[in-house]
Amino acid sequence: MGSVSLVGVSKRFLIRVDGKDHPVQALDNISFEVADGEMVALIGPSGCGKTTALRIVMGLEQASSGRVLVDGTQIRGCGHDRGIVFQHAELLPWLTAFENVAFGLEQKGMRGGELRDTVMRYLELVGLKDSARRRPYQLSGGMQQRVGIARALAIDPKVLLMDEPFGALDAQTRETMQSELIEIQARTKKTILFVTHDLDEAVLLADRVIVMQKGHITQIMTSALPRPRLDLGAMRGQPAFAESRYELWQALHATDRAAA
């Protein structure tokens, strides 16, 4: 099981500018749920609070008010029930791909043959079984992200959190990684909450898309694309994709039109 619930979550902090403290409301009483096995995207302009929400779910930041629950239990900081993949892989450069994936497992106390077999299973899952002994500088950007995904999945979290995981990749590699994520999710049934700026990515990957503006949730959309979605290229040609993308575009620009 791996459901996630945010209940009335707010985040306030102060920034100091020209010697004065200025309050910032990063999140304002947001609530949403991610069902077990569901893939949900957070999308919105820079500074709308989506990454802050993700970091609070992970336990990297503390909410000013409200609660975050995983399977009905309120979280208290970071935990092995959640794994995270950042925009950049953030691998330890002095460790091999194998050792980077093993790092979290070692923190859980895993050793010996179980550790080796687990690491290799997840490297194989992301297509890097033959690159286990390479260090990050010997891997392409896409391969580094695969190691980051393997590292997050290896601890067997209930929830996988992803903060623009493909944002730094070139367009072709990004599309390849999107397809691989779809396959990984289909095989592992993991609950996934991810942040993106890319409309295509949100529509293609997510079951539901949560639109955010200025710390608020303005709309929650359900994707019209059927599952399984193992051929994302074909999905792009479906009328349902174009319709969902346009609906999402409208939702993201609704605030701008209202202000005008």
N, C-alpha and C positions, 0 to 999 in steps of 0.2 A: 504493500500500500504506500501511497505517496501523495496524498492531497495536501494542498496549501491554502491557507485562509489568511487574508489580511483584514483586520476588523478595526475600522476607525483610525488608521495609521496616519499620524502627522509627524513632520520633521521640521523643526525650527533651529536656526543657528544664527550667529552673529558674524559679520565680516567687518574688518576694520579698514576704513578708507579715510585718508587724510586725518588720522588721529581720532576718528569718531567711529563708534560701533553702529552698524546698520543691520537691522533684523532681516532675515531671509526666510520665507516660508517655502521650503522645498517641496513638501507634501502637505496637503490640507484635507485630513479626514477621509482618506481613500479606503475603500473596501472592495475586495474581489476574491474569488475562489478559483483554484486550478484543481480540477478533478484528477483522481488517480489515473495515470496513463495518458493524460491530455497534454498537448503542446500549445502553449499560449504565448503570444508575442505582445510586448509592450512597445508602442511606437508613439512618436511625438517629436517636436522640435527640440534642439539642444537646450538644456536647462529646464525641461519640463518636469523632471523628477524621476524619470524611469530608471536610471542607473541607481539613484538613491534608494528607490523601492527595492531593487534587486539586492543591493548591498545590505539592506535591513533584513531581508529574508535570509540571506546568508549568515547574518550575525556579525558582519564587519562594521556595521554602524548600528547605533541604538535609536529607536524611535523616540520622539519626544512624548508621544502618547499613542495609545492603541496597542493592539496585540497582533502577533504573527504566530500561527499554529501550523504544525505539520502533523497530519493524522490526528488532529484534535488536541495535540499537546503543545502548549506555548513554548516557543524556543527561548533559550537563555544563552545567547552568544553563538559562536560557531559550533558545528557538530558534524559527525560523520554521516548523519542522515541527509546532508546536503553537500553537493559538490559544485564547484564553480569553474567556468572557463572564461578567461578574460579576452579582450580584443587582441592583445598580443599574448603569445603563449606563456610568457613569464617562466620559462624553463631555467633551471639552475645550470649555468653554462659549463661548469666543470664536471657535470654528471652526464653519462650516456642517456640515450632514450630509455633504456631498460631501467637505469638507476633513478631517472626522473619519475617514471611510473611507479617504481617500488617505494619511493619516498613516503607517500601517505600510508601505504600498507605497513611499512616498518613502524610508523608512528602508532599504528593500531596493534603492534606486537606480532605481526606475521613474520615468520622466518622460514628458512630452509626451502624444501621442495615445494611447499604450498605457495610460498612467495614467488618462486621462479615460475611455477605453472600459471599462477594468476596473472603475473605481469605479461607473460608471453601470450596468454589467451586474449588479453585486451589489446596488446600490440597487433596481434593477428586480426582482431575485430576491426581495427582502423587501417589495416593494410600495411603495417610496418614491421612485420615479423622479421624480415631480413635486414632491418635497419636498427636492430636493438643496440648494437655496440657503437653507433654513431653518436657524436656529441652535437648539440644544437647548431653550431656553426657549419656542420656538415650536412644539414637538412635544409630543404627549401622552406619558405614561409608556410605553405600548405602542410608540409610534413610536420613542422613544429606544432601547428595547431592540432594535427592528429594526435601527437604525443600529449598535448594538453587535454584533449578529450579523453584519451585513454587513461591518463592520470586521474581525472575526475571520476570516470566510470569505475575504475579499478577498486575504489573503496566501497563500491556497491551502495551509493547513496539512494535514498528514496526519491530525491528531487535533484535534477540537474539544472543549474542556473548558468545562463550564457549571456555575457555582456558584449554585444556586437562581435561575436566570435570570428566572423569572416570579413569584418569591415576593413582590415588592412591588406586584404588579398586582392590580386588582380581579378578582373571580371571572370576569366575562364576558370581559374582555380576556385573562385568563390562558388560558381555554379556546380563544380565538381564536389565541393565540400557540402553544399546544400543537399545534393543527392545522397551523399554518404550519411549525412545526419538523418535523413528520412529513413534510410536502410537500418541504421543503428537503432533508431527509435522503434522501428517495426520489430526488430529482433529482441530488444531489451525491455520494451514496454515501459520505459522510464517516463516519469512526469518531467516535463521540460518547460521552464519559463525563461524566455530569452528577450533581450533588448535588441532592437534594430532601428535603423533609419530608412531602410530599404522597403518600399511598398511591395515590390515583387516578392521579396523574401518573406515578408509577413504573410502575404496571401498564399504563397505556395506551400509554406511549411506549417503554419499554425492552424489549429482547429478553431481558435478564437483569437481576435485581435483587440487589445485594449488600447484605445486612443487617449493620450494624455496631453493636457495643455496647462501650463503654469501651476503644476502641483495638484491638478484635479483630473479625474477621469471624466471625459466628455462623451464617450461612446464605447460600447462593447459590441463588436461585430462577430458573427459566426460565418466561417468560410463556407462557400457553396461548393467547393471542390470535394469530390468524393475521395475516400481512402479505399485501398492503398494508393499512394502517389509515387510509385517507384519510377515513373517516367516523367520527370518534371518538364522536359522539353515539350512533350505532348500536352501537358497541362497548360502550358503557356498559350497554346493554340485554341483552348476551349473558350467558348463564349462566357462561361461562368467565371473564368479567370479575369477576363477583361471587365466584366460587370462588377466583380468584387473589388478589383483594383480601383476602378473609378469611384465606387462607393467609399472606399477608404480615402482616396484623394479628396473627395468632398468633405469627409469628416475632419480631415486634417486642416482644411482651409476654411471651415465653417466660421471659426473665430475671426479670421482675417476679413471675411465678407461681412460679418456682423459689425465689426469695427468701422468698416468703410461706410 
